[in-house]
Amino acid sequence: MCRKKALGCLAALLISQSVQAVSYPLPPAGSRLVGSSQVITVPDHNTLPLEAFAAQYGQGLSNMLEANPGVDPFLPKSGTRLVIPQQLILPDTVREGIVVNVAEMRLYYYPPGSNTVEVLPIGIGQAGRETPRNWVTAVERKQVGPTWSPTPNTRRAYAAEGKTLPAFVPAGPDNPMGLYAIYIGRLYAIHGTNANFGIGLRVSQGCIRLRNDDIKYLFDTVPVGTRVQLIDRPVKYSEEPDGSRWVEVHEPLSRNRSEYESDRKVPLPVTPALRTFISGNDVDVSRGNQALERRSGMPVNISLVQKHY
């Protein structure tokens, strides 16, 4: 909970950045591991918050916090080494259209015929205003300059916090949906923002929020009718063609208000298949359990025999 409160205070400090989707060549058949992480050093006399580094390298704030526990999100110290978590395991689902894994706050787009995947960080719905977690739909339409009509429940919730929301927000740079919206299904959208924070956080009214350069890229690239799948998988794992076993663990989303407000970690969904995967004869069981406990958001090689990557 302490970290959640700190993140909520970042709004006044964060700055917008020009960003691009991180593009990866698709791995060979039987493989789901892509990319490689890198390490940067916070420059001397740093005055930028962690969000600035996240935006520069195409990450969400949550991705950077998972990879760099203990770093000051308001002002990382000069000389601090920051891990940029650009290695990942592709979700275990069809490589088609848009796949959103709400647990890791990433959107995957597979451009048809390109043999690549574009990965973009996202913001998702607040606790109590959830982004759908297990849903297959499609891009229904796209809108330049979307308008926003907050629901009565949303307006009441804001009023309870002493804030006033208008019944209608016209299109323009002050609209919370930003300048572009991709509508999925009838009730939700992938859209931009009028703020300079919130990517990698639970901040929206249930829609999927992107940085403005990212939504512009997606808007220009994704056609109407594109398949969209939303999943909730905080733990991804893969046995690679060389026999190595990898696991990538993210903090799971809270399932209720009590979990959201608690200081305790949300329990991981450890399925029988996952338990079998991390306890085989060729697995370093201790390393696997440490990965589940650490929740670094980065792939960890849990093979008993480590190979150089």
N, C-alpha and C positions, 0 to 999 in steps of 0.2 A: 504493500500500500504506500510506503514512503516514496518509492520510486514513482508511483503513479501520481502522487501529489506534486512531486518535483517536476514531472513532465508537464503537468497542467500549468505550471508557473512559467514555462519557457516561452509562452506566446509573445511576450513583450520583447524578447531578446533575439528571436530567430529572424533570419533573413532569407529572401528568395534567391535561388540560383538558377542558372541556365543548365539544364541537365538533358541527358539522352538516355534512352533505354539501353541497358547492357545487353549486347547481342552475343549469343553463343552458337557455334556450329553444333548441330545435333550429333550426339555420340554414335558410335557404331552399334549395330544390332546387339541386343543383350546388355547394353550399358546405359546407365542413367546418370553417371557422374560427369559434370561439366565444370569448366573453368578452373581457376586457381585463386586462392586468397593472396593478398599482398599486404605489406606493412608499410605505413608511412610514419613520418615523424612530425609532430605538431611544430610549426616553425617558431622561431624566436619572437618574443613580443606578441604572442597570439592574442587577438581580441575577438575571435569568432567562437560561437557556440558549436557544439557537436553537430547540430543540424546542418551547419554550413558544410562540414566535411562529408556528412551523409549525402547531401544533395550533389556535391561535386563528383562523388563516385557512384551515383545511381542507387543509393541505399535508403531505406527508411530508418527513422531514428531508433525503432525497436531492434532492427538488425544490428546497428552499431552498438547498442547497449548490451545486447546478448553477447556479442563478440568481444566486448571490452568491459568486463565487469569492473566497477569501481571508478571508471572514468567520470570526471565532472561534466555533466551534460550542459551546464551553463557556460563553462569556460575551461576546456581542456588545457592542462598546463603545458607550456612550451617544453619541448623535448620529450613529451609523452609519445610512446609508440602506439599507434592505432592500427588494429587489424581491420582490413577492409574485406568483408566476407563475400567475396565474389566466386567462391567455389560452392556448388550446391548439387543436390540430388534432384533430378526432375521428378515431378509428381507421378505416381504410378497410376496413370490413366491415359486415355487416348491423347495423342499429340495432334490436336486439331483445334483450330480456332483459339478461343480464349479460355484459359484455365486459371481460376482465382483460388489460391489457398489462403483462406482467411486467417488461419493459425499463424502462418509465417508472414502475413501481410505482404504478399507478392502476387503480381499478375503475370502470367505467362501467355505470350501470344506467339502462335506458330503460323507465320505467313505461308500461305499455300505455295507449294513448289519451291520454297527457298532453302530447305534443309538447314534452317536456323530456328532459334527460339529467342524472342525478345523478352527480357525480364524487367518489370517495372515495380517499384515499391508503391504501396497504397496505404491510405487511411480507411478505416472501416467504422461501422456503427458503434455508438456508445453502448454500454451496458444498459439493457432495457429497451434499446432501439437497434436491435441486432441486424447485421447483414446476414442474409440467408447463408446457411452453412452446407447444405447438401441439396443441390438444385441444378438441373440442366435446363437451359432456356436458349434464347437466341437474341441477336441484336434486332430489335423491332424497328427502330428509326434513329436518326441522328439529328441534332439540332444545334445550329449556330446561335449563340445568344439565348440560352435557355432562361425562362422565368421560373420563379419558385413561389409556390403557395403553401406555406406551412400548414400542417394539419391542426385542427383545434387542440388535439392532445399536445402537440409540440408547443403551441403558443401558451397553453396552460402551464406546461413544465417550465418554460422560460419565465412566465409571470411569477411562478413560485420562487424563482431565484432573483426576483426583482428586476427582470429584464423584459423589455417590450419588443415583440416581433410584429411587424405589419402583416396583414392578411395576404398581401401580394407584394413580391419583390420583382421589379422589372428587370429585363435583360441589361447587362452592362458590367463594368469591372467591379461594382460593389455587390453583385449577386453572389451568394455563397456557393452557387454551382459553377462559378467561373464563366468562361466564354464558350465552352463546348460541352455537349452532353451526348452520351451514347446510351439510349434507353434499352434496357434488357427486361423482357417480360413487360408487365403493365405498371408495376409499382416502383421499380428501382432503376437507377442509372449509374453509369460510370461517368464521372464528370471532373471538372477542374475545381478551382477554389479561388476565393477572393482574399485568402489569408496567406501568410508566409510560414505556416507551420502546420503540423497535423499529419504528415506522411509518416506512417509507421506507428500511428496512435489510433485509439478508439475515440473518434471525435465527431463522426457524421451522424445524420439522422437515420442511417441504415444503408445509404448508398455507398458507392466505392469512390473514394477521392484520390486524384492524382495531382502531382505538380503540373503546372500549366503547360510547360513544354512537352511533358509526357502525354497529356490528354490531347494536345494538338497533333502529336505524332500518331497516336492511336486513332483519332478522329479521321485523319487524312488517309489512314492505311486500311482500316477494318471496314469491310462492306456490310451493308444491311443483310441480314440472314445468317451471319456468322454464328456458329455454335458457341455457346458460353456455358461453362461448367464451374460451379462453385463447390469447393470441398473444404473440409476442416480436418487437416492432418498435421498435428504438431510434431509427429514422429514420421520421418521418411527413412527408408532403408533399402539397400541394394547390394546384391551379390554381383560383382563385376565379372566380365569374361575371363579375367586372369585368376578368379577364385577369391579375390579379396572381398571382405565384407565391410560395408560402410553404414553408419547411422548418423542421421542429422536430427537434432532434437531442439524444438522451440518451446517457449513457454506456452502452454495451452491457454485458450481463452477461458475466462471464468464462465461458469454455467448459470450463475445467479448473482444477485446483489451481495449476498453474504460472502461468496468467494471473491468477488470484485473488491470488496472493502477490507478483506482479511490480509494480514501480513504473511500468512502461510502460503506456500506454493500450491497452485492448483494441481491436483493429482493428474498424472499422465495416463492416457488410455493405453495401458499395456495389454495388448491382445495376446491370445495364445500363439498366433503366428509370429508376433514380435518376440515373445519370450523364447520361442524355439530358435529364432534367428540369432539371438544374442547369447545362446547357451550351447551352440554346437561344439563339436570336438576341435574344430579349426578356429575357434573364437577365443580371444582373451576376455574371459568373462568379467574380470575386474575392470578392464578398460571399457567394456560395454556398459557396466553398471555406473561407472564414473560419467560416461557420456549422458546417460539418462538423468543423473543427478545434476550435472553441470549445466546442461541445456544451453549450449553455446550458440545454437543456430547455425553451426558449420558442420560439414561432414567430418566424421571421425572414423579412421580406419581401426576397426576392432579385431582385425585378423591376428591370429596367434603368431604367424610369421609375417613380419612387416616387410613390405617391399617399397622401394624408393619411388616416389611420385614427384 
